[in-house]
């Protein structure tokens, strides 16, 4: 792997249940802790600019940690698809939280959990069931399970937008995605996903970072799709129509900021409709000129929104 950027360190978090998460971090070990969770097809490196920003004394002097989730990069990658179900992913986050907050002003408790895409799916569940483990929640383009289930069941537009999830869950998807120097993977960053947003952020250097991560294997990331029942119904698999989510997995009693790039072609803005019924202390920042990849496109804007939220 390439050398770490200035200000970024790396460590292996060996968790009590046998999973090891390869993590990137910045900031003083004794500072209040911000934990950042990435999505697919990303890795922890996507947070580097954000980690450096919040690690600076003038922006809070936080201890900022971004793990590669299980199945990604050099973190543990169990072979069993069932190992990627929500309860196991939540267990990773809670055990990591316990470890990285041990020297902070609030042991066992994060100042904020910040998450994007699949990381957000995990974060919603952790916040609903373990709210005492964090002070605040920040979600970036990741649907709440209640509104996502509703739209997958009843919205033809969201069903069509999420059809890729069924393709990614198919056997052999990793072979097809890796072919021709990951040709189909680069398509995730194209106008099909990001609308009219220019890909100026996808420099040769960033492309190589992605290539280095993907070359370590795609199966772990794809197992998130294979393990989840929240996928569009098909003639062969209408399982989502039978999914019910208990109320305790839906209500989030925390101050919550949702940042949403409205040019996201996979996760439509209608997923925000009715969100306040699940999240009473909700703030929503809609970014009409950003896509699903808003962390890459507008890191300064993302940092400013989170900073303002943490200062409240």
VENHUGI-V182728 format. One record per helix or strand of 2 or more residues. SS is the DSSP state (hx for helix, st for strand). FROM is the first residue (numbers start at 1). LEN is the number of residues. If there is no record, write none. Layout:
ss->SS from->FROM len->LEN
ss->SS from->FROM len->LEN
This chain:
ss->st from->9 len->6
ss->st from->20 len->7
ss->st from->33 len->5
ss->hx from->44 len->12
ss->hx from->57 len->3
ss->st from->63 len->5
ss->hx from->81 len->4
ss->hx from->86 len->15
ss->st from->112 len->5
ss->hx from->118 len->12
ss->hx from->131 len->3
ss->st from->136 len->5
ss->hx from->145 len->10
ss->hx from->156 len->6
ss->hx from->163 len->6
ss->hx from->173 len->17
ss->hx from->191 len->4
ss->hx from->204 len->11
ss->hx from->219 len->9
ss->hx from->239 len->4
ss->hx from->247 len->3
ss->st from->255 len->7
ss->hx from->269 len->4
ss->hx from->275 len->3
ss->st from->282 len->6
ss->hx from->294 len->4
ss->hx from->299 len->12
